[in-house]
């Protein structure tokens, strides 16, 4: 499944489309502790979190995540949204809980 395929499911609001929507999502990763995510998020993952801030974008960039999915109604503030666009990071959002979001993506891989 590519990032674009995930975007096209209609299950997510596109906060920032990012630059590489043809990138293949290799795994799903769930974590809200940024220091743990920084050390353990696998490259090419769809990272599901409720942490919608600038530091999340920095960790996504550092770990080479394919996309960030903000679950449970979490959102980026305006400054972080602009930063995601500038850095080409795909950010999606959903009202669904983290587990259900991750499980749905996992079952689609």
Order of alpha helices (4+ residues) and beta strands (2+ residues): alpha-beta-beta-alpha-beta-alpha-beta-alpha-beta-alpha
